[in-house]
Amino acid sequence: MADVRDLVQHRIDAVQGREDARLSTGPRGGRITTAVLRDATHWDEVVSSLGLEHLRRHALRHTGLTWMADAGVPVHVLRVIAGHGSLTTTQRYLHPTRHSITDAGDALTAHLRAPRSPNGPHARSAGTRDHTGFSSSKARWAVPPSKGTAPHGRRDDRI
């Protein structure tokens, strides 16, 4: 985040590459425990005053990761940010909203409505130049077949 980048860089420079160094430390220079965090943020008083006693700090990890996913951050990057060992764990933290599910449906609809060639991919005539500018005496696929391509040249997307 641009808002904290200079602050983080200053702290990284201050620890001079020590592997045991922490980005942030508790009031006595040690690890920040959940108790230190709760006390420093006055968590219990804040959530009580808001009438949100059911809210837990850990839920904010879920919220933050979900917001980053909604912003387009790839899940493999979210895994690193969260410090998870597997993508499966990270995926458990992501909670798509009704809006994001609707957006996914809209994206699928747009994809399915996109114009397609009625004849599918077709061979170019001999001696023509391809997209690289090289001429070819052999016929080439306009869209090269790939793994998972059916014999007729269209992608075989059956499950």
Buried (B, 14 or more C-beta within 10 A) or exposed (E): EEEEEEEEEEBEEEEEEEEEEEEEEBEEEEEBEEEBEEEEEEBEEEBEEEEEEEEEEEEEBBEBBBEBBBEEEEBEEBBEEBEBEEEEEBBEBBEEEEEBEEEEEEEEEEEEEEEEEEEEBEEBEEEEEEEEEEEBEEEBBBBEBEEEBEEEBBBEEEE
